[in-house]
Amino acid sequence: MLVLITYDVNTETSAGKQRLRKVAKECQKYGHRVQNSVFECVMDNVKCRQVKEELLKLIDQDRDSLRFYYLGDKYKKKVEHFGTKPSLDIEAPLII
C-alpha cells in the first residue's frame, strides 16, 4: 500500500533541528521524498507499524507533528502530479 508520511518538527532549538534531521533520515530509508517534509512509501501493514514506532521515538509530541495518510494499493488512480519534480514509479527497481 502507498503511505504518505508528513511531518512538521519545531526547529526553534538545536534539539529540534537535530530531531528534524533524524526524522528525515529515517523516512529516507522507507520512501521517496516528494516535498521537504513529505515522503511516499510503499509498505505493508507490518512495516508501516515498525516505521511509525521508530518515528514516534524521534519526535517530541508536545512540539512536533507526524501524519500518516493511507492511500492503499490502488493509489495510482488517487494521485495527480503537476509541476516540477516529475513523478517516479516508486515500485520500480532503483538503479544507482
All heavy atoms as an XYZ file, in Angstrom:
789
protein
N       0.844     -1.177      0.000
C       0.000      0.000      0.000
C       0.885      1.235      0.000
O       2.020      1.179      0.458
C      -0.936     -0.026      1.196
C      -0.333      0.451      2.501
S      -1.538      0.532      3.821
C      -0.558     -0.124      5.125
N       0.357      2.316     -0.517
C       1.086      3.581     -0.501
C       0.711      4.340      0.761
O      -0.470      4.510      1.069
C       0.746      4.432     -1.721
C       1.447      5.803     -1.774
C       2.947      5.640     -1.955
C       0.868      6.658     -2.884
N       1.730      4.760      1.498
C       1.542      5.550      2.705
C       2.274      6.860      2.507
O       3.450      6.874      2.124
C       2.092      4.821      3.947
C       1.905      5.668      5.195
C       1.433      3.464      4.107
N       1.585      7.948      2.735
C       2.194      9.272      2.684
C       2.537      9.659      4.115
O       1.657      9.675      4.975
C       1.187     10.254      2.092
C       1.718     11.543      1.507
C       2.567     11.264      0.288
C       0.563     12.444      1.134
N       3.815      9.903      4.374
C       4.257     10.308      5.710
C       4.638     11.781      5.640
O       5.441     12.174      4.802
C       5.469      9.482      6.180
C       5.113      7.998      6.227
C       5.946      9.968      7.550
C       6.296      7.099      6.563
N       4.033     12.570      6.509
C       4.349     14.000      6.580
C       4.721     14.349      8.006
O       4.241     13.723      8.949
C       3.163     14.870      6.131
O       2.113     14.784      7.083
C       2.654     14.459      4.758
N       5.563     15.341      8.144
C       5.954     15.749      9.493
C       6.247     17.238      9.522
O       6.562     17.851      8.508
C       7.177     14.962      9.986
C       8.362     15.016      9.056
C       9.302     16.039      9.127
C       8.548     14.039      8.094
C      10.373     16.093      8.272
C       9.621     14.076      7.232
C      10.543     15.107      7.328
O      11.608     15.155      6.467
N       6.110     17.790     10.701
C       6.457     19.181     10.961
C       7.167     19.190     12.304
O       6.556     18.911     13.332
C       5.206     20.053     10.997
C       5.527     21.526     11.110
O       6.666     21.920     10.760
O       4.660     22.291     11.557
N       8.458     19.434     12.287
C       9.267     19.400     13.500
C       9.639     20.831     13.874
O      10.133     21.590     13.035
C      10.534     18.534     13.303
C      11.414     18.573     14.527
C      10.137     17.096     12.971
N       9.396     21.196     15.114
C       9.737     22.523     15.615
C      11.252     22.657     15.669
O      11.924     21.918     16.389
C       9.120     22.709     17.004
C       9.360     24.088     17.560
O      10.486     24.560     17.590
N       8.305     24.716     18.016
N      11.794     23.613     14.927
C      13.252     23.781     14.837
C      13.738     25.059     15.510
O      14.778     25.598     15.135
C      13.703     23.760     13.367
O      13.017     24.789     12.656
C      13.441     22.417     12.721
N      13.006     25.530     16.498
C      13.420     26.745     17.201
C      14.629     26.509     18.101
O      15.294     27.467     18.502
C      12.256     27.295     18.021
C      11.121     27.812     17.155
C       9.918     28.251     17.970
O       9.844     27.926     19.176
O       9.054     28.919     17.394
N      14.907     25.249     18.421
C      16.056     24.921     19.267
C      17.000     24.006     18.503
O      16.626     23.404     17.484
C      15.608     24.194     20.553
O      15.033     22.930     20.176
C      14.577     25.005     21.329
N      18.206     23.854     19.002
C      19.157     22.937     18.358
C      18.667     21.495     18.473
O      18.883     20.688     17.566
C      20.554     23.096     18.948
O      20.548     22.808     20.324
N      17.979     21.172     19.573
C      17.416     19.828     19.723
C      16.359     19.577     18.647
O      16.266     18.469     18.103
C      16.813     19.655     21.114
N      15.565     20.589     18.326
C      14.557     20.464     17.282
C      15.184     20.249     15.919
O      14.722     19.429     15.128
N      16.249     20.970     15.630
C      16.953     20.803     14.354
C      17.526     19.393     14.242
O      17.500     18.778     13.175
C      18.048     21.849     14.212
C      17.495     23.248     14.045
C      18.586     24.291     14.038
C      17.960     25.682     14.006
N      18.923     26.743     14.156
N      18.008     18.874     15.349
C      18.550     17.519     15.373
C      17.426     16.493     15.150
O      17.598     15.529     14.396
C      19.241     17.278     16.712
C      20.127     16.080     16.754
C      20.941     16.046     18.041
O      20.484     16.471     19.098
N      22.148     15.538     17.939
N      16.261     16.705     15.780
C      15.116     15.821     15.571
C      14.690     15.831     14.106
O      14.400     14.780     13.529
C      13.921     16.234     16.439
C      14.039     15.891     17.886
C      12.711     16.024     18.634
N      11.944     17.222     18.379
C      12.114     18.384     18.994
N      13.058     18.529     19.906
N      11.335     19.415     18.692
N      14.666     17.017     13.505
C      14.274     17.135     12.106
C      15.177     16.294     11.211
O      14.707     15.547     10.350
C      14.314     18.602     11.658
C      14.015     18.862     10.192
C      12.587     18.475      9.847
C      14.287     20.316      9.850
N      16.491     16.387     11.420
C      17.437     15.601     10.618
C      17.210     14.104     10.816
O      17.243     13.324      9.859
C      18.871     15.978     10.955
C      19.303     17.315     10.378
C      20.789     17.548     10.532
N      21.223     17.640     11.921
C      21.176     18.746     12.657
N      20.697     19.851     12.141
N      21.598     18.739     13.914
N      16.963     13.699     12.054
C      16.763     12.278     12.343
C      15.478     11.752     11.706
O      15.459     10.652     11.149
C      16.729     12.040     13.850
C      18.088     12.161     14.500
C      17.997     11.929     15.996
C      19.359     12.076     16.661
N      19.276     11.851     18.119
N      14.413     12.528     11.775
C      13.145     12.111     11.176
C      13.302     11.991      9.661
O      12.874     11.002      9.054
C      11.999     13.078     11.552
C      10.748     12.805     10.724
C      11.682     12.979     13.039
N      13.924     12.978      9.029
C      14.120     12.936      7.576
C      14.968     11.741      7.178
O      14.647     11.033      6.214
C      14.773     14.235      7.105
N      16.032     11.494      7.907
C      16.923     10.373      7.602
C      16.185      9.041      7.742
O      16.352      8.138      6.922
C      18.128     10.409      8.540
C      19.289      9.589      8.083
C      20.471      9.807      9.016
C      21.570     10.458      8.228
N      22.811     10.590      8.957
N      15.354      8.931      8.765
C      14.580      7.697      8.970
C      13.586      7.504      7.830
O      13.446      6.402      7.309
C      13.863      7.743     10.320
C      13.238      6.447     10.736
C      14.238      5.341     11.034
O      15.406      5.638     11.355
O      13.841      4.164     10.947
N      12.900      8.562      7.418
C      11.926      8.457      6.328
C      12.600      8.067      5.015
O      12.013      7.329      4.208
C      11.163      9.766      6.160
S       9.957     10.077      7.468
N      13.806      8.541      4.782
C      14.522      8.221      3.544
C      14.807      6.733      3.412
O      14.980      6.229      2.307
C      15.823      9.011      3.457
C      15.600     10.467      3.147
C      16.881     11.287      3.173
O      17.834     10.949      3.872
N      16.892     12.354      2.410
N      14.835      6.022      4.511
C      15.067      4.573      4.472
C      13.889      3.829      3.852
O      14.046      2.711      3.375
C      15.272      4.029      5.889
C      16.515      4.489      6.571
C      16.568      3.889      7.974
C      17.709      4.409      8.782
N      17.685      3.843     10.163
N      12.698      4.428      3.890
C      11.487      3.703      3.535
C      10.736      4.262      2.337
O       9.821      3.610      1.848
C      10.533      3.678      4.742
C      11.186      3.081      5.949
C      11.628      3.888      6.990
C      11.408      1.719      6.027
C      12.262      3.343      8.091
C      12.046      1.163      7.122
C      12.466      1.982      8.153
O      13.099      1.441      9.234
N      11.103      5.455      1.892
C      10.330      6.028      0.802
C      11.065      7.082      0.015
O      12.256      7.318      0.206
N      10.322      7.717     -0.838
C      10.829      8.733     -1.763
C      10.316     10.097     -1.320
O       9.106     10.288     -1.160
C      10.324      8.389     -3.174
C      10.610      9.425     -4.181
N      11.868      9.647     -4.674
C       9.799     10.321     -4.794
C      11.814     10.642     -5.547
N      10.574     11.061     -5.639
N      11.256     11.030     -1.123
C      10.873     12.386     -0.732
C      10.237     13.090     -1.920
O      10.830     13.200     -2.981
C      12.088     13.172     -0.255
C      11.745     14.597      0.104
C      12.945     15.341      0.613
N      12.979     15.157      2.058
C      14.005     15.464      2.815
N      15.094     15.953      2.287
N      13.950     15.281      4.116
N       9.009     13.588     -1.737
C       8.320     14.306     -2.804
C       8.227     15.798     -2.515
O       8.031     16.589     -3.434
C       6.921     13.720     -3.097
C       7.050     12.332     -3.692
C       6.045     13.689     -1.861
N       8.338     16.188     -1.264
C       8.446     17.579     -0.848
C       9.293     17.591      0.415
O       9.634     16.531      0.942
C       7.076     18.208     -0.616
C       6.291     18.367     -1.907
C       4.984     19.114     -1.710
O       4.626     19.515     -0.611
N       4.268     19.314     -2.793
N       9.637     18.762      0.921
C      10.570     18.836      2.045
C      10.236     17.896      3.197
O      11.098     17.205      3.704
C      10.683     20.265      2.568
C      11.480     21.146      1.651
O      12.265     20.667      0.838
N      11.280     22.441      1.760
N       9.024     17.855      3.633
C       8.647     17.027      4.780
C       7.557     16.031      4.419
O       6.697     15.704      5.231
C       8.175     17.919      5.936
O       9.220     18.765      6.351
N       7.607     15.539      3.174
C       6.599     14.605      2.685
C       7.293     13.458      1.956
O       8.091     13.681      1.042
C       5.609     15.297      1.721
C       4.560     14.317      1.226
C       4.958     16.500      2.385
N       6.958     12.228      2.364
C       7.541     11.036      1.754
C       6.440     10.101      1.291
O       5.457      9.885      2.009
C       8.416     10.292      2.765
C       9.742     10.937      2.993
C       9.862     12.023      3.832
C      10.877     10.465      2.351
C      11.078     12.631      4.046
C      12.104     11.059      2.559
C      12.213     12.148      3.406
N       6.604      9.542      0.084
C       5.737      8.479     -0.411
C       6.440      7.158     -0.132
O       7.581      6.957     -0.557
C       5.500      8.616     -1.916
C       4.668      9.801     -2.297
C       4.479      9.940     -3.798
O       5.240      9.322     -4.572
O       3.567     10.681     -4.189
N       5.752      6.262      0.564
C       6.352      4.991      0.960
C       5.425      3.844      0.582
O       4.244      3.878      0.913
C       6.580      4.958      2.465
S       7.497      6.358      3.112
N       5.965      2.847     -0.095
C       5.201      1.638     -0.384
C       5.620      0.593      0.635
O       6.796      0.231      0.720
C       5.454      1.141     -1.823
C       4.744     -0.182     -2.062
C       4.985      2.178     -2.824
N       4.666      0.152      1.452
C       4.980     -0.815      2.505
C       3.729     -1.571      2.915
O       2.614     -1.127      2.650
C       5.599     -0.104      3.709
C       4.741      0.987      4.322
S       5.499      1.828      5.718
C       6.563      2.986      4.895
N       3.941     -2.704      3.566
C       2.814     -3.468      4.086
C       2.479     -2.980      5.494
O       3.169     -2.123      6.048
C       3.085     -4.970      4.051
C       4.299     -5.376      4.881
O       4.697     -4.640      5.811
O       4.854     -6.458      4.603
N       1.431     -3.534      6.076
C       0.974     -3.085      7.395
C       2.020     -3.275      8.484
O       2.178     -2.420      9.357
C      -0.309     -3.826      7.792
C      -1.512     -3.373      6.994
O      -1.584     -2.226      6.570
N      -2.451     -4.269      6.779
N       2.736     -4.392      8.438
C       3.744     -4.677      9.462
C       4.863     -3.640      9.392
O       5.261     -3.063     10.410
C       4.299     -6.110      9.294
C       5.472     -6.352     10.228
C       3.202     -7.136      9.524
N       5.372     -3.387      8.198
C       6.445     -2.405      8.029
C       5.964     -1.017      8.438
O       6.685     -0.253      9.071
C       6.942     -2.405      6.581
C       8.034     -1.412      6.290
C       9.254     -1.599      7.181
C      10.055     -2.794      6.752
N      11.265     -2.981      7.604
N       4.732     -0.695      8.108
C       4.178      0.612      8.454
C       4.151      0.803      9.972
O       4.518      1.862     10.480
C       2.785      0.758      7.859
S       2.127      2.420      8.027
N       3.736     -0.217     10.704
C       3.730     -0.130     12.167
C       5.145      0.058     12.709
O       5.368      0.839     13.637
C       3.091     -1.373     12.780
C       1.576     -1.323     12.775
C       0.958     -2.384     13.670
N       1.303     -3.749     13.284
C       0.654     -4.468     12.382
N      -0.388     -3.949     11.761
N       1.027     -5.698     12.089
N       6.116     -0.653     12.129
C       7.510     -0.526     12.568
C       8.026      0.893     12.334
O       8.664      1.482     13.210
C       8.399     -1.525     11.822
C       8.145     -2.958     12.181
C       8.885     -3.920     11.268
O       9.380     -3.557     10.198
N       8.959     -5.174     11.690
N       7.751      1.433     11.153
C       8.195      2.785     10.816
C       7.546      3.799     11.765
O       8.211      4.704     12.267
C       7.872      3.118      9.340
C       8.147      4.569      9.029
C       8.646      2.202      8.407
N       6.263      3.629     12.005
C       5.552      4.541     12.904
C       6.172      4.523     14.299
O       6.407      5.572     14.901
C       4.074      4.151     12.983
C       3.220      5.180     13.693
C       1.787      4.732     13.859
C       1.164      4.261     12.583
N      -0.251      3.865     12.742
N       6.482      3.334     14.802
C       7.112      3.226     16.126
C       8.463      3.938     16.155
O       8.774      4.639     17.126
C       7.283      1.756     16.514
C       5.991      1.070     16.892
C       6.174     -0.412     17.170
O       7.317     -0.852     17.443
O       5.165     -1.139     17.120
N       9.252      3.762     15.114
C      10.567      4.411     15.053
C      10.432      5.932     15.026
O      11.151      6.641     15.728
C      11.358      3.932     13.830
C      11.846      2.504     13.933
C      12.750      2.277     15.132
O      13.663      3.095     15.368
O      12.545      1.276     15.843
N       9.516      6.426     14.205
C       9.343      7.873     14.093
C       8.780      8.479     15.375
O       9.179      9.579     15.767
C       8.455      8.213     12.892
C       9.085      7.926     11.528
C       8.063      8.131     10.418
C      10.307      8.786     11.295
N       7.882      7.757     16.038
C       7.323      8.273     17.287
C       8.378      8.384     18.384
O       8.279      9.234     19.260
C       6.155      7.402     17.753
C       4.867      7.581     16.943
C       3.837      6.524     17.335
C       4.305      8.975     17.110
N       9.404      7.555     18.306
C      10.517      7.651     19.262
C      11.351      8.906     19.023
O      11.987      9.413     19.943
C      11.436      6.434     19.155
C      10.827      5.146     19.637
C      11.817      4.012     19.408
C      11.173      2.659     19.593
N      12.105      1.570     19.235
N      11.344      9.403     17.796
C      12.205     10.531     17.428
C      11.579     11.894     17.686
O      12.296     12.857     17.959
C      12.591     10.430     15.948
C      13.414      9.217     15.540
C      13.620      9.213     14.026
C      14.756      9.211     16.260
N      10.261     11.988     17.567
C       9.637     13.310     17.673
C       9.298     13.663     19.121
O       9.220     12.790     19.980
C       8.372     13.433     16.795
C       7.242     12.551     17.328
C       8.681     13.139     15.340
C       5.884     12.880     16.733
N       9.092     14.939     19.344
C       8.584     15.449     20.616
C       7.098     15.733     20.377
O       6.755     16.702     19.695
C       9.332     16.725     20.999
C       8.820     17.361     22.284
O       7.701     17.032     22.733
O       9.554     18.207     22.831
N       6.228     14.896     20.911
C       4.802     15.007     20.602
C       4.171     16.288     21.149
O       3.070     16.648     20.754
C       4.056     13.773     21.096
C       4.428     12.544     20.288
C       3.554     11.353     20.580
O       2.344     11.483     20.749
N       4.158     10.182     20.632
N       4.868     17.001     22.027
C       4.364     18.283     22.517
C       4.718     19.431     21.572
O       4.127     20.507     21.664
C       4.926     18.581     23.909
C       4.411     17.615     24.955
O       3.260     17.148     24.823
O       5.163     17.316     25.907
N       5.694     19.224     20.676
C       6.160     20.297     19.788
C       6.063     19.966     18.305
O       6.046     20.866     17.470
C       7.615     20.632     20.101
C       7.834     21.146     21.494
C       9.315     21.281     21.769
N       9.521     21.707     23.138
C       9.909     22.917     23.482
N      10.126     23.815     22.557
N      10.068     23.233     24.743
N       6.051     18.684     17.971
C       6.138     18.245     16.577
C       4.843     17.567     16.139
O       4.009     17.200     16.960
C       7.303     17.256     16.402
C       8.622     17.792     16.935
O       8.815     19.026     16.927
O       9.464     16.976     17.362
N       4.722     17.378     14.835
C       3.548     16.732     14.263
C       4.001     15.662     13.276
O       4.943     15.866     12.507
C       2.701     17.778     13.538
O       1.677     17.168     12.803
N       3.322     14.531     13.291
C       3.620     13.418     12.391
C       2.281     12.885     11.886
O       1.368     12.638     12.677
C       4.373     12.332     13.164
C       4.744     11.053     12.440
C       5.732     11.346     11.302
C       5.361     10.071     13.426
N       2.157     12.741     10.553
C       0.902     12.261      9.965
C       1.179     11.133      8.982
O       2.156     11.178      8.236
C       0.172     13.371      9.210
C      -0.389     14.432     10.111
C      -1.033     15.539      9.287
N      -1.530     16.568     10.162
C      -2.809     16.882     10.264
N      -3.705     16.281      9.535
N      -3.185     17.833     11.092
N       0.290     10.154      8.980
C       0.331      9.046      8.031
C      -0.972      9.062      7.247
O      -2.058      9.038      7.846
C       0.449      7.711      8.774
C       1.804      7.472      9.372
C       2.197      8.138     10.521
C       2.680      6.578      8.787
C       3.437      7.920     11.086
C       3.925      6.354      9.341
C       4.311      7.017     10.492
N      -0.883      9.080      5.922
C      -2.052      9.007      5.057
C      -1.980      7.673      4.323
O      -1.002      7.407      3.615
C      -2.065     10.156      4.047
C      -2.191     11.515      4.696
C      -1.067     12.235      5.092
C      -3.445     12.074      4.919
C      -1.180     13.482      5.684
C      -3.560     13.330      5.509
C      -2.425     14.016      5.885
O      -2.549     15.251      6.475
N      -2.989      6.845      4.482
C      -3.005      5.508      3.893
C      -3.796      5.548      2.589
O      -5.017      5.650      2.607
C      -3.621      4.523      4.883
C      -2.908      4.548      6.222
C      -3.430      5.265      7.292
C      -1.703      3.883      6.393
C      -2.777      5.300      8.510
C      -1.037      3.919      7.611
C      -1.582      4.630      8.669
O      -0.919      4.676      9.865
N      -3.093      5.457      1.457
C      -3.739      5.568      0.154
C      -4.048      4.208     -0.467
O      -4.663      4.144     -1.518
C      -2.871      6.397     -0.797
C      -2.630      7.832     -0.336
C      -1.756      8.567     -1.331
C      -3.934      8.574     -0.142
N      -3.608      3.129      0.159
C      -3.959      1.790     -0.302
C      -3.146      1.323     -1.490
O      -2.123      1.908     -1.863
N      -3.625      0.233     -2.104
C      -2.909     -0.386     -3.220
C      -3.259      0.235     -4.570
O      -2.493      0.121     -5.520
C      -3.208     -1.886     -3.262
C      -2.626     -2.600     -2.055
O      -1.534     -2.214     -1.602
O      -3.275     -3.537     -1.555
N      -4.392      0.885     -4.667
C      -4.812      1.468     -5.945
C      -4.541      2.962     -5.967
O      -5.319      3.757     -6.475
C      -6.289      1.167     -6.181
C      -6.538     -0.320     -6.319
C      -7.968     -0.631     -6.583
C      -8.044     -2.136     -6.740
N      -9.233     -2.747     -6.447
N      -3.390      3.334     -5.416
C      -3.045      4.745     -5.254
C      -2.785      5.456     -6.576
O      -2.915      6.663     -6.663
C      -1.825      4.888     -4.348
C      -0.575      4.277     -4.920
C       0.259      5.009     -5.746
C      -0.235      2.962     -4.647
C       1.395      4.447     -6.289
C       0.897      2.406     -5.181
C       1.711      3.142     -5.997
O       2.827      2.578     -6.531
N      -2.418      4.727     -7.631
C      -2.071      5.383     -8.903
C      -3.242      6.177     -9.467
O      -3.044      7.166    -10.152
C      -1.562      4.360     -9.912
C      -0.202      3.820     -9.510
C       0.332      2.827    -10.486
C       1.672      2.315     -9.985
N       2.254      1.333    -10.862
N      -4.463      5.766     -9.147
C      -5.644      6.489     -9.601
C      -6.007      7.627     -8.661
O      -6.853      8.444     -8.959
C      -6.830      5.539     -9.725
C      -6.645      4.482    -10.792
C      -7.840      3.569    -10.852
C      -7.610      2.481    -11.893
N      -8.715      1.543    -11.954
N      -5.365      7.685     -7.488
C      -5.702      8.682     -6.478
C      -4.709      9.835     -6.412
O      -4.967     10.815     -5.728
C      -5.764      8.019     -5.095
C      -6.822      6.947     -4.980
C      -6.763      6.290     -3.625
C      -7.754      5.150     -3.537
N      -7.671      4.448     -2.261
N      -3.584      9.706     -7.106
C      -2.529     10.717     -7.013
C      -2.375     11.404     -8.366
O      -2.198     10.751     -9.387
C      -1.177     10.074     -6.591
C      -0.078     11.119     -6.577
C      -1.306      9.403     -5.238
N      -2.475     12.718     -8.359
C      -2.205     13.515     -9.557
C      -1.019     14.413     -9.240
O      -0.895     14.930     -8.132
C      -3.404     14.392     -9.910
C      -4.573     13.644    -10.471
C      -5.677     14.585    -10.918
O      -6.110     15.408    -10.083
O      -6.065     14.516    -12.086
N      -0.167     14.619    -10.209
C       1.012     15.453    -10.003
C       1.095     16.491    -11.114
O       0.894     16.176    -12.281
C       2.273     14.586    -10.008
C       3.514     15.406     -9.935
N       4.252     15.741    -11.039
C       4.122     15.986     -8.879
C       5.269     16.478    -10.663
N       5.217     16.639     -9.361
N       1.407     17.731    -10.741
C       1.582     18.828    -11.697
C       2.827     19.601    -11.301
O       3.140     19.735    -10.115
C       0.370     19.773    -11.666
C      -0.929     19.059    -11.928
C      -1.723     18.651    -10.869
C      -1.342     18.787    -13.215
C      -2.914     17.986    -11.084
C      -2.534     18.121    -13.449
C      -3.320     17.722    -12.382
N       3.539     20.109    -12.252
C       4.685     20.959    -11.950
C       6.001     20.212    -11.960
O       6.146     19.155    -12.555
N       6.969     20.798    -11.266
C       8.318     20.271    -11.265
C       8.422     18.954    -10.509
O       7.467     18.504     -9.901
C       9.298     21.281    -10.620
O       8.914     21.473     -9.268
C       9.300     22.591    -11.370
N       9.591     18.388    -10.546
C       9.874     17.088     -9.915
C       8.943     16.024    -10.463
O       7.943     15.672     -9.834
C       9.760     17.153     -8.396
C      10.796     17.990     -7.725
C      10.665     17.846     -6.223
C      11.694     18.685     -5.523
N      11.622     18.557     -4.071
N       9.238     15.508    -11.629
C       8.355     14.510    -12.227
C       8.143     13.324    -11.294
O       9.033     12.953    -10.534
C       9.078     14.094    -13.504
C      10.472     14.570    -13.352
C      10.450     15.708    -12.399
N       6.959     12.748    -11.372
C       6.634     11.590    -10.544
C       7.484     10.401    -10.956
O       7.774     10.198    -12.126
C       5.158     11.222    -10.694
O       4.352     12.247    -10.194
N       7.871      9.617     -9.961
C       8.616      8.395    -10.201
C       7.719      7.212     -9.921
O       6.793      7.302     -9.126
C       9.825      8.323     -9.262
C      10.851      9.447     -9.369
C      11.914      9.274     -8.288
C      11.495      9.444    -10.730
N       8.020      6.104    -10.563
C       7.343      4.860    -10.221
C       8.041      4.340     -8.976
O       9.124      3.755     -9.062
C       7.424      3.867    -11.372
C       6.689      2.576    -11.083
O       6.174      2.417     -9.950
O       6.631      1.730    -11.985
N       7.449      4.542     -7.819
C       8.121      4.228     -6.567
C       8.200      2.728     -6.303
O       8.867      2.304     -5.369
C       7.486      4.960     -5.369
C       6.007      4.657     -5.273
C       7.735      6.443     -5.465
C       5.325      5.320     -4.100
N       7.547      1.940     -7.154
C       7.652      0.491     -7.021
C       8.661     -0.096     -7.989
O       8.979     -1.277     -7.918
C       6.291     -0.147     -7.218
C       5.306      0.213     -6.113
C       4.007     -0.527     -6.234
O       4.001     -1.713     -5.876
O       3.033      0.078     -6.703
N       9.192      0.709     -8.894
C      10.172      0.239     -9.870
C      11.523      0.043     -9.196
O      11.812      0.676     -8.182
C      10.284      1.249    -11.021
N      12.362     -0.828     -9.753
C      13.699     -1.008     -9.191
C      14.499      0.293     -9.229
O      14.399      1.051    -10.191
C      14.341     -2.055    -10.090
C      13.231     -2.664    -10.870
C      12.114     -1.685    -10.890
N      15.258      0.531     -8.190
C      16.078      1.717     -8.107
C      17.463      1.383     -8.635
O      18.125      0.497     -8.110
C      16.158      2.202     -6.662
C      16.968      3.450     -6.395
C      16.343      4.639     -7.134
C      17.022      3.748     -4.917
N      17.906      2.075     -9.660
C      19.213      1.828    -10.260
C      20.075      3.053     -9.997
O      19.744      4.159    -10.386
C      19.107      1.580    -11.780
C      18.223      0.365    -12.025
C      20.498      1.393    -12.382
C      17.904      0.126    -13.475
N      21.184      2.814     -9.321
C      22.085      3.921     -8.979
C      23.366      3.803     -9.752
O      23.911      2.807     -9.993
C      22.365      3.931     -7.465
C      21.072      4.144     -6.717
C      23.385      4.990     -7.120
C      21.182      4.106     -5.220
